[in-house]
Amino acid sequence: MSKSPLQKIHIIGGAGSGKTTLANWFVQQLNYPCFYLDQIGWSTSGKVPLAKRMEDIQQILLQPAWITEGVFLWWTDPLLEHADLIVWLDLPFPLTAWRIVKRHAVASWKGDNPHAGVRHLMRFVHGVGKNHYRKEPLIPSGPDDDFAITRIATKQCLDPFIQKVIHCQKPKAVRQVQNQFQANEFDIATF
């Protein structure tokens, strides 16, 4: 494994924000294991029970170094607490909507889109947009209420950890993180 003062990195953001792309980039740089929280929170049979999610989170925390990525809040608090760095990808909705549409089209073209169809796509993009622009947080019914996740709720959940959060609101900010990291000039205080 690479020598880095950052042993535990959590990437959070909405759909289409580039979480997986950035996580994979960090994996290439550091050779740390990466955990995609969609695979922990959901399975082909639906939502994974909270107890199982928390068991998987505890297994991640036992690792000496890790990268995690996902949109999830509340049940992922232990990851936020233990992370050395939290990158919040909070890009403009028009950009993320375009990425969602593009990803949907490519998956449909390849024939491996589990949510094929324009109706699914439009419903998803509409929901992402509502949650991006919502001014008041939704009240979650429990720590695994994935449908109460909004941009404002993300901000509230990240506020206690602000000293280790990099808030990227433009693709340029993401490139700046990558460039400084590659040049060994990374300092969270500069963001």
C-alpha positions as CSV (number, residue, x, y, z in Angstrom):
1,M,0.0,0.0,0.0
2,S,1.0,3.6,-0.7
3,K,2.3,5.8,2.1
4,S,-0.3,8.4,2.6
5,P,-1.5,10.3,5.7
6,L,-5.0,9.6,4.4
7,Q,-5.8,6.1,5.4
8,K,-9.6,6.3,5.4
9,I,-11.5,8.3,2.7
10,H,-15.2,8.6,2.4
11,I,-16.8,10.1,-0.8
12,I,-20.4,11.2,-0.6
13,G,-22.7,12.9,-3.1
14,G,-25.9,12.5,-5.0
15,A,-26.5,10.4,-8.1
16,G,-24.3,11.3,-11.1
17,S,-21.9,13.4,-9.0
18,G,-18.9,11.1,-9.8
19,K,-18.5,9.2,-6.5
20,T,-17.6,5.9,-8.1
21,T,-15.2,7.6,-10.6
22,L,-13.4,9.4,-7.8
23,A,-13.3,6.4,-5.6
24,N,-11.8,4.3,-8.4
25,W,-9.2,7.1,-9.0
26,F,-8.2,7.0,-5.3
27,V,-7.9,3.2,-5.5
28,Q,-5.5,3.5,-8.4
29,Q,-3.4,6.1,-6.4
30,L,-3.4,4.3,-3.1
31,N,-4.2,0.6,-3.7
32,Y,-6.7,0.7,-0.8
33,P,-9.8,-1.5,-0.7
34,C,-12.9,0.3,-1.9
35,F,-16.4,-0.4,-0.6
36,Y,-19.3,0.7,-2.7
37,L,-22.2,1.4,-0.3
38,D,-24.9,0.7,-2.8
39,Q,-23.8,-3.0,-2.6
40,I,-24.1,-2.8,1.2
41,G,-27.4,-1.0,1.4
42,W,-29.2,-2.8,-1.4
43,S,-29.3,-6.2,-3.0
44,T,-31.1,-7.7,-6.0
45,S,-33.9,-8.6,-3.6
46,G,-34.2,-5.1,-2.2
47,K,-33.2,-3.1,0.8
48,V,-30.7,-4.8,3.1
49,P,-31.8,-4.8,6.8
50,L,-30.1,-2.2,9.0
51,A,-28.5,-4.8,11.2
52,K,-26.7,-6.3,8.2
53,R,-25.7,-2.9,7.0
54,M,-24.1,-2.0,10.3
55,E,-22.4,-5.4,10.5
56,D,-20.8,-4.6,7.1
57,I,-19.8,-1.1,8.3
58,Q,-18.0,-2.6,11.3
59,Q,-16.1,-4.9,9.0
60,I,-14.9,-1.9,6.9
61,L,-13.8,-0.1,10.1
62,L,-11.6,-3.1,11.0
63,Q,-9.5,-2.4,7.9
64,P,-6.3,-0.3,8.4
65,A,-7.1,1.7,5.2
66,W,-10.2,2.1,3.1
67,I,-12.2,4.1,0.6
68,T,-16.0,4.2,0.8
69,E,-18.4,5.9,-1.6
70,G,-22.2,6.4,-1.5
71,V,-25.1,8.7,-1.1
72,F,-26.2,7.3,2.2
73,L,-26.7,9.1,5.5
74,W,-27.3,8.2,9.1
75,W,-26.3,4.5,9.1
76,T,-22.9,5.6,7.6
77,D,-22.1,7.9,10.6
78,P,-19.3,5.6,11.8
79,L,-17.6,6.0,8.4
80,L,-17.8,9.8,8.8
81,E,-16.4,9.6,12.3
82,H,-13.4,7.4,11.3
83,A,-12.6,9.0,8.0
84,D,-9.5,11.1,7.7
85,L,-11.0,12.8,4.6
86,I,-14.6,13.2,3.5
87,V,-15.1,14.5,-0.1
88,W,-18.6,15.8,-0.7
89,L,-19.3,15.9,-4.4
90,D,-22.1,18.5,-4.6
91,L,-22.1,19.3,-8.3
92,P,-24.8,21.4,-10.1
93,F,-28.0,19.4,-10.8
94,P,-27.9,20.1,-14.6
95,L,-24.5,18.4,-14.8
96,T,-25.5,15.4,-12.6
97,A,-28.8,15.0,-14.5
98,W,-26.9,14.8,-17.8
99,R,-24.6,12.2,-16.3
100,I,-27.5,10.1,-15.1
101,V,-29.2,10.3,-18.6
102,K,-25.9,9.3,-20.2
103,R,-25.2,6.4,-17.8
104,H,-28.8,5.2,-18.3
105,A,-28.5,5.3,-22.1
106,V,-25.1,3.5,-22.1
107,A,-26.4,0.8,-19.8
108,S,-29.5,0.4,-21.9
109,W,-27.5,0.2,-25.1
110,K,-25.3,-2.5,-23.6
111,G,-28.4,-4.4,-22.5
112,D,-27.5,-4.4,-18.8
113,N,-29.7,-1.6,-17.4
114,P,-31.7,-3.0,-14.4
115,H,-33.9,0.0,-14.6
116,A,-34.5,0.2,-18.3
117,G,-37.1,2.5,-19.8
118,V,-37.7,6.2,-20.1
119,R,-40.3,6.2,-17.4
120,H,-37.8,4.9,-14.8
121,L,-35.2,7.4,-16.0
122,M,-37.5,10.4,-15.8
123,R,-38.8,9.4,-12.4
124,F,-35.3,9.0,-11.1
125,V,-34.0,12.3,-12.6
126,H,-37.1,14.1,-11.2
127,G,-36.5,12.7,-7.7
128,V,-32.8,13.6,-7.8
129,G,-33.7,17.1,-8.8
130,K,-36.3,17.5,-6.1
131,N,-33.9,16.3,-3.5
132,H,-31.2,18.6,-4.8
133,Y,-33.3,21.8,-4.6
134,R,-35.3,21.0,-1.5
135,K,-34.9,23.8,1.1
136,E,-35.9,21.8,4.2
137,P,-34.7,18.3,5.1
138,L,-37.1,15.4,5.2
139,I,-37.4,13.7,8.5
140,P,-36.0,10.2,8.2
141,S,-38.2,7.4,9.6
142,G,-35.0,5.7,10.8
143,P,-31.3,5.5,10.2
144,D,-31.8,3.5,7.0
145,D,-34.5,5.8,5.4
146,D,-32.6,6.1,2.1
147,F,-35.6,8.0,0.6
148,A,-35.1,11.0,3.1
149,I,-31.6,11.8,1.7
150,T,-31.5,15.3,0.4
151,R,-28.7,17.8,-0.3
152,I,-29.7,19.8,2.8
153,A,-29.7,16.6,4.9
154,T,-26.2,15.8,3.6
155,K,-25.0,19.2,4.7
156,Q,-26.5,18.8,8.1
157,C,-24.9,15.3,8.6
158,L,-21.5,16.6,7.4
159,D,-21.5,19.8,9.6
160,P,-20.0,18.0,12.7
161,F,-17.1,16.8,10.5
162,I,-16.5,20.0,8.6
163,Q,-12.8,20.2,9.5
164,K,-12.2,17.1,7.3
165,V,-14.7,17.8,4.5
166,I,-13.8,19.0,1.1
167,H,-16.9,20.4,-0.5
168,C,-16.5,20.1,-4.3
169,Q,-19.2,22.2,-6.1
170,K,-17.7,22.1,-9.5
171,P,-15.7,19.6,-11.6
172,K,-12.8,22.0,-11.4
173,A,-12.6,21.5,-7.6
174,V,-12.5,17.7,-8.0
175,R,-9.6,18.1,-10.5
176,Q,-7.9,20.3,-7.9
177,V,-8.1,17.6,-5.3
178,Q,-6.7,15.1,-7.7
179,N,-3.9,17.3,-8.9
180,Q,-2.8,18.3,-5.4
181,F,-2.9,14.7,-4.3
182,Q,-0.8,13.5,-7.2
183,A,1.7,16.2,-6.7
184,N,2.1,15.3,-3.0
185,E,0.9,18.8,-2.1
186,F,-2.4,17.7,-0.7
187,D,-3.5,19.7,2.4
188,I,-7.1,19.7,3.4
189,A,-6.7,23.2,4.9
190,T,-6.2,24.7,1.4
191,F,-9.8,23.7,0.3
